[in-house]
Amino acid sequence: MKTKHIVLLMMLLTFIAMAGCMNGESAGNGGGPVKPASSDGGAEPAIASDSNGVTVTGPAGQTGAGPVGKDGDRGVVEITGNYTRFDGIKGFDGDYQCLSMIGETDGHIVMQYMPVEYSKEVKHSLMLVDIDALEIARNVKLYNVLPEIGENPVSHTRVAGDKIIVCLEGLVAVFDESLELIHEIPLPEAIVRKAGRTVTYDRNGIIEVFYGGYDISDDLRKIVYTDETGIWLYDLGSGTEELLAENIYNEDYLKRSFYRFPRFIADSGKIIADRLGYEYSLGYAVLSIAGKSLQTLDLFSERGMNDIYYDTGLLEPETNMLNKETGDYERKSFYLDFETGNVTEIQIEKSIYDRYPFRDNFYVGENYAAFVTCIWADDGDYYETRDDMFYLNRIDLNTLEMETDLLSVRAGGPHILGVLADGRILFRYYYDETDNGVCIAR
C-alpha cells in the first residue's frame, strides 16, 4: 500500500475515534434537579446529577517490576520501572478509551468520561478521583434532553483557572473545582441558528453551508465560532461579532480550507483552529486576537482540539509535516508553545505507538507531557504479540528536556489517561480481558 493511502487510512481511523470520544437539569449536591438559570419552557438545556459519594480509603496498589496482574496473579504483561499498579479506578466501569484527565484539585484529579455511544443510560460525566486510592470521590453526570439515543451532546471540556468549562450543543456549563455547577450560559441565538443549519456542498463536494464549533473565553465574556465564512468573535456583553479570519478560497478546490474546532489559548489572547481541506485536515492555524496575526502549521493533524486540556501547548509526535521547499510531507515530531508561538522539533528515536484502538498515546499536561513509543516484535504485522515492547517518555514543558524509556511495558499497550503537575503519568495497559490494569508512573 502506498504511503499516501496509509496516511489517509490512519487519519480516517483517528477521526472516527476522535469524533466518537469527543463528543446537563442543573445539579445540586443533593442529587435532585435544580431549575436551569435560563429556560423558555422548551427543552431544558443542561442537567448535571451527582452520584452518591464514595468513601475514599487509604493508598492501595501494587508497586514493583516484573509480571503484573489482578489480585496478585501473574499475567503476560511485564512492567519495569517506578510505578504503582491498581486493578482499575474504583467506581468506574466504563470504557477507558473515552476517559481522560482534565485537571487537578486538592489531592484529586478531575476526569471526564465521554462515551462513544450516547444514551439515557450511558451518560457523559465529570469525576473527582482520589489520586492515592485511585477511587472516584464524586461523579457528576452530564446530558442534554435528547432522544434515548443520539449524537454526543458534549463538544468539549477544559479547565480555565479554578473553573471547569463544559461546552454543550446550546449552552456552556461552568463548574468549580469541587464539581459544583456555578454558571449556565446559553449560546446566543445567532450562533444557535447557524449550528442548526443543514450542511450543504457544491457539485465538487466543497462545503457551502458549514458550522465548525465554538469555544468560550476564560472570563466567559466572548465566544469564538467558525462557519463557511471564517472565524468569528462574538461579544456576549454587546451582542456584536467580528470576523477575525476568512476561510481560504481558491479556484483549485484542493487548495481550499475551512477553519473548525476553534479553541481559546494563551489566556484567551489567541485562538487555535483546525484547517479542514478537501479530504483531511491540513494542520492548524493560530490567530492572535489583538494583533490579528495568523500563524499556520502545515501538517496532518493526528489528534484535534478536543484533546487540549491545559493552556500550555500542543504535542504532535510523528505527524506528516509539509516541507515547503520540496512539496513533500515528512514524518516529524514537534511541540507548539501556546504562549510564545514557538514550534520546536522533538527528536524521537523509537516508533510512536499509534495503533488502533489505543489512540491516547500522548498527553500534554500543566508542566509535563508524555508519549508512548514501541518496538514491534512482529516486524510490522498489524496484530500485537506478547513480545512487543512499549515505553513511557516524559517531556519537561519548561525546558523541553526529554526523559526516555522511564518505564517499559511488555505486551500490554499503554493508554495515557493524564499527566499530573508533578510529572507522574496515569496510564492503563491492556493485553486482554484478564490481563490489564491502571498504573501511576513516577
C-alpha positions in Angstrom: 0.0 0.0 0.0 1.4 3.4 -0.9 2.4 5.8 1.9 -0.3 8.3 0.9 -3.0 5.7 1.3 -1.7 4.5 4.6 -1.7 8.1 5.9 -5.2 8.7 4.7 -6.4 5.4 6.3 -4.7 6.4 9.6 -6.3 9.8 9.5 -9.8 8.3 8.9 -9.4 5.9 11.9 -8.1 8.7 14.1 -11.0 11.0 13.1 -13.6 8.3 13.8 -12.2 7.6 17.2 -11.8 11.3 18.0 -15.4 12.2 16.8 -16.8 9.4 19.0 -15.0 10.1 22.2 -15.3 13.9 21.9 -18.5 14.4 21.6 -26.9 18.7 31.8 -31.5 19.9 34.8 -28.8 21.5 36.6 -27.4 19.8 39.6 -27.1 20.4 43.1 -25.1 18.5 45.6 -28.1 16.6 46.8 -28.7 14.8 43.6 -32.0 16.4 42.8 -32.6 18.6 39.8 -32.4 22.4 40.1 -34.2 24.7 37.6 -31.8 25.9 34.9 -30.6 29.5 35.1 -32.5 30.3 31.8 -35.5 28.5 30.4 -38.1 29.5 27.9 -40.4 26.5 28.5 -38.7 24.4 25.9 -36.2 21.6 26.4 -34.1 22.3 29.4 -30.5 22.9 28.3 -28.2 21.2 30.7 -28.5 18.7 33.5 -25.9 17.6 35.9 -26.7 14.9 38.5 -24.5 13.9 41.4 -24.0 10.2 42.2 -23.6 9.1 45.7 -20.2 10.0 47.1 -17.7 7.2 47.6 -15.7 6.9 50.9 -12.0 7.1 50.0 -9.8 4.7 51.8 -6.1 4.7 52.2 -3.5 4.2 49.4 -3.6 0.9 47.7 -1.8 -0.7 44.8 1.0 -2.9 43.6 4.5 -1.4 43.3 7.5 -3.0 41.7 8.7 -4.6 38.5 8.1 -7.8 36.6 4.9 -9.6 35.7 1.7 -7.9 37.0 -1.9 -9.0 37.2 -5.1 -8.7 39.1 -5.2 -9.7 42.7 -1.6 -10.7 42.6 -2.0 -13.1 39.7 1.0 -13.1 37.3 0.0 -12.4 33.7 1.7 -11.9 30.4 2.3 -8.2 30.8 5.6 -7.2 32.4 6.2 -3.6 33.7 9.7 -2.3 34.6 10.2 1.0 36.3 8.9 3.1 39.2 5.2 2.7 39.3 2.1 1.8 41.4 -0.4 -0.5 39.9 -4.2 -0.8 40.5 -6.7 -3.2 39.1 -8.6 -0.1 37.9 -10.2 3.1 39.0 -12.6 2.1 41.8 -16.2 3.0 41.0 -15.6 3.2 37.2 -17.0 0.6 34.9 -16.9 2.3 31.6 -14.7 2.4 28.5 -11.2 3.6 29.5 -10.6 4.8 25.9 -13.1 7.5 26.5 -11.7 8.6 29.9 -9.3 11.5 30.3 -7.8 13.6 33.0 -8.5 17.3 32.6 -7.2 18.9 35.8 -6.2 18.6 39.5 -7.5 19.9 42.7 -6.8 19.2 46.5 -5.4 15.7 46.2 -7.8 14.7 43.4 -7.7 14.6 39.7 -10.6 15.8 37.6 -11.5 13.4 34.8 -14.0 13.4 32.0 -15.9 10.4 30.6 -17.1 10.9 27.0 -18.5 7.6 25.8 -18.7 6.8 22.1 -22.3 5.8 22.2 -24.6 8.2 24.0 -27.9 7.1 25.6 -30.0 7.8 28.6 -28.3 5.0 30.4 -24.7 5.8 29.3 -24.1 9.4 30.1 -21.1 11.7 29.9 -19.7 12.7 33.3 -17.1 14.6 35.3 -15.4 12.8 38.1 -13.2 13.7 41.1 -10.7 10.8 41.6 -8.6 10.4 44.8 -5.1 10.1 43.4 -3.7 8.0 46.3 -6.5 5.4 46.4 -7.5 5.8 42.7 -11.1 5.9 43.7 -14.0 8.0 42.5 -15.0 10.5 45.2 -17.6 12.3 43.2 -19.3 11.6 39.8 -21.4 14.2 38.1 -23.4 13.1 35.1 -23.9 15.4 32.1 -26.6 15.1 29.5 -28.9 17.1 27.3 -32.7 16.4 26.9 -32.2 14.3 23.8 -33.8 11.1 22.3 -32.9 7.9 24.0 -30.0 7.5 21.6 -28.4 10.4 19.8 -25.2 12.2 18.9 -22.8 13.1 21.7 -24.1 16.3 23.3 -20.8 17.5 24.7 -18.5 19.4 22.4 -15.5 19.6 24.8 -14.4 20.3 28.3 -11.4 22.2 29.6 -10.0 23.9 32.7 -9.7 27.7 33.0 -8.1 28.7 36.2 -10.4 27.5 39.0 -13.3 26.8 36.6 -14.2 23.7 34.6 -15.9 24.7 31.3 -18.2 22.2 29.6 -19.3 23.3 26.1 -22.6 21.6 25.1 -24.7 22.0 22.0 -26.6 25.1 23.0 -25.2 26.0 26.4 -22.0 26.4 28.4 -22.0 24.8 31.8 -19.3 26.1 34.3 -18.3 24.1 37.4 -16.0 24.9 40.2 -13.2 22.6 41.3 -15.5 20.5 43.5 -17.8 19.9 40.5 -20.5 22.3 41.8 -22.4 23.9 38.9 -21.9 27.7 39.2 -23.0 29.1 35.8 -25.1 28.3 32.8 -24.6 30.5 29.8 -27.0 29.9 26.8 -25.4 30.3 23.4 -26.6 33.4 21.5 -29.4 32.8 19.2 -27.3 33.9 16.2 -24.9 31.1 16.8 -27.6 28.5 17.6 -29.3 29.2 14.3 -26.0 28.7 12.4 -25.3 25.5 14.3 -28.8 24.1 13.4 -28.4 24.6 9.6 -28.1 21.6 7.3 -24.6 21.2 5.8 -24.6 21.6 2.0 -22.0 21.0 -0.6 -21.4 22.2 -4.2 -21.0 20.0 -7.2 -17.3 19.4 -6.4 -18.1 18.3 -2.9 -16.9 21.5 -1.3 -18.8 22.8 1.7 -21.2 25.7 1.1 -23.0 25.9 4.4 -20.9 24.9 7.4 -20.6 25.3 11.2 -17.3 24.3 12.8 -18.0 24.5 16.5 -17.3 27.1 19.3 -15.4 27.9 22.5 -15.8 30.4 25.3 -13.1 32.6 26.7 -11.7 32.1 30.2 -13.6 35.2 31.5 -16.8 33.9 30.0 -17.3 37.1 28.0 -16.5 36.1 24.4 -17.3 33.2 22.1 -15.3 32.1 19.1 -17.0 30.1 16.4 -16.5 29.2 12.8 -18.7 28.9 9.7 -18.4 28.8 5.9 -17.1 32.4 6.1 -14.3 32.1 8.7 -13.5 32.6 12.3 -15.9 34.9 14.3 -15.5 36.5 17.7 -18.9 37.2 19.5 -19.0 39.6 22.4 -21.7 38.4 24.9 -21.9 41.8 26.6 -22.7 43.9 23.5 -24.2 41.2 21.3 -21.8 42.2 18.4 -19.5 40.0 16.4 -16.3 40.4 14.4 -14.9 38.4 11.6 -11.3 37.6 12.5 -10.1 35.5 9.6 -11.7 34.3 6.4 -11.6 30.8 5.1 -9.2 30.1 2.2 -11.0 30.0 -1.2 -9.2 29.0 -4.4 -10.2 28.1 -7.9 -8.4 24.8 -7.3 -10.7 23.2 -4.7 -7.8 21.0 -3.5 -6.3 24.2 -2.1 -9.3 25.4 -0.2 -9.6 25.2 3.6 -12.1 25.9 6.3 -11.5 26.6 10.0 -13.1 24.3 12.5 -12.9 23.3 16.2 -11.7 26.8 17.4 -10.3 27.0 21.0 -9.1 29.9 23.1 -5.4 29.6 24.2 -2.7 31.7 25.8 -5.0 33.2 28.5 -7.7 33.7 25.8 -5.4 36.0 23.9 -5.1 33.6 20.9 -7.3 31.2 19.0 -6.2 27.9 17.6 -8.3 26.1 15.0 -8.0 23.1 12.8 -7.8 23.7 9.0 -10.1 21.4 7.1 -9.1 20.7 3.5 -10.8 18.7 0.7 -10.4 15.3 2.3 -8.5 15.7 5.5 -7.0 18.2 8.0 -4.3 20.4 6.6 -2.9 21.4 10.0 -3.5 24.2 12.5 -3.9 28.0 12.5 -3.1 30.2 15.5 -4.6 33.6 15.5 -3.5 36.5 17.8 -6.7 38.4 18.6 -5.0 41.7 19.5 -2.5 41.7 16.6 -4.8 39.9 14.1 -1.7 37.9 13.0 -2.2 34.4 11.7 0.3 31.6 12.1 -0.2 28.3 10.1 1.3 24.9 10.6 1.1 22.7 7.6 0.7 19.1 8.8 -1.7 16.2 9.1 -3.3 16.8 12.4 -3.2 13.5 14.3 -5.4 14.5 17.2 -7.6 17.5 17.4 -8.7 20.5 19.5 -10.7 18.3 21.9 -7.5 16.9 23.4 -6.3 20.3 24.6 -6.9 20.1 28.3 -4.3 22.6 29.5 -3.4 26.1 28.3 0.2 25.1 27.7 0.9 23.7 24.2 0.3 21.1 21.5 2.4 18.0 21.0 2.3 16.2 17.7 4.6 13.1 17.7 5.4 11.6 14.3 3.0 13.5 12.2 3.2 14.3 8.5 4.5 17.9 8.1 4.8 19.7 4.8 8.3 20.5 3.5 7.5 23.7 1.6 10.8 23.5 -0.4 10.2 20.0 -1.8 6.4 19.9 -1.6 6.6 16.5 0.2 5.3 15.5 3.6 7.9 14.3 6.1 7.4 12.4 9.4 8.3 14.8 12.2 7.5 15.4 15.9 7.1 18.9 17.3 5.8 20.9 20.2 3.9 24.2 19.8 4.1 26.6 22.8 0.8 28.5 23.0 2.2 31.5 24.8 5.3 32.1 22.7 4.1 30.6 19.5 7.4 28.8 19.1 7.4 25.5 17.3 10.2 23.1 18.5 11.1 19.9 16.7 11.3 16.9 19.1 13.7 14.1 18.3 12.2 10.7 18.9 14.2 7.6 18.2 11.7 4.8 18.6 8.4 4.5 16.8 5.3 6.1 18.2 2.7 3.7 19.4 -0.3 4.7 17.3 -2.2 1.5 16.6 -6.0 1.5 16.8 -7.9 1.4 19.1 -5.4 2.9 21.6 -5.3 6.4 20.3 -4.2 8.1 23.6 -0.5 7.6 23.0 0.4 11.1 24.2 -0.8 13.8 26.6 0.1 17.4 27.4 -0.3 18.4 31.0 0.4 21.5 33.0 4.1 21.1 33.4 4.9 17.9 31.6 3.9 16.0 28.5 4.2 12.2 28.0 4.1 9.9 25.0 4.4 6.2 24.2 7.0 4.6 21.9 7.3 1.0 20.9 9.4 -1.8 19.4 7.4 -4.3 17.5 8.4 -7.9 17.8 6.3 -8.9 14.8 8.3 -6.7 12.4 5.4 -4.7 11.2 2.4 -7.1 11.4 -0.7 -5.3 12.5 -1.5 -7.7 15.3 0.3 -7.3 18.6 2.1 -10.1 20.3 3.3 -10.8 23.9 6.9 -9.8 22.9 6.1 -6.2 21.8 7.7 -3.6 24.0 6.2 -0.2 24.9 8.0 2.7 26.6 6.7 5.8 28.5 8.6 9.0 27.9 8.2 12.4 29.6 9.0 16.0 28.4 9.5 18.9 30.8 7.5 21.7 29.1 9.6 24.4 30.7 12.9 23.2 29.3 11.7 20.7 26.7 14.2 18.2 28.1 13.1 14.6 27.5 13.3 11.6 29.7 13.2 8.5 27.5 12.2 4.9 28.5 11.4 5.9 32.1 9.1 2.8 32.2 8.7 -0.2 29.9 5.7 -2.4 29.4 5.9 -5.8 27.7 2.8 -7.0 25.7 0.2 -4.6 27.1 -0.2 -1.5 25.0 -0.3 1.6 27.3 -3.1 4.2 27.1 -2.2 7.5 28.7 -5.1 8.9 30.8 -3.3 12.0 32.1 -0.1 13.6 33.4 0.0 15.3 36.8 1.6 18.6 37.6 4.5 16.9 39.3 5.2 14.7 36.3 3.5 11.5 37.4 1.9 9.6 34.4 -1.5 8.0 34.8 -2.0 5.2 32.3 -3.8 2.0 31.6 -2.3 -1.1 30.0 -4.3 -3.7 28.2 -3.4 -7.2 26.9 -6.7 -9.0 27.2 -9.8 -9.0 29.4 -7.9 -10.7 32.2 -4.5 -9.0 31.9 -4.9 -5.2 32.3 -4.7 -2.5 34.9 -4.2 1.2 35.7 -0.8 2.5 36.9 0.8 5.7 38.1 4.4 6.0 36.8 6.7 8.2 38.9 
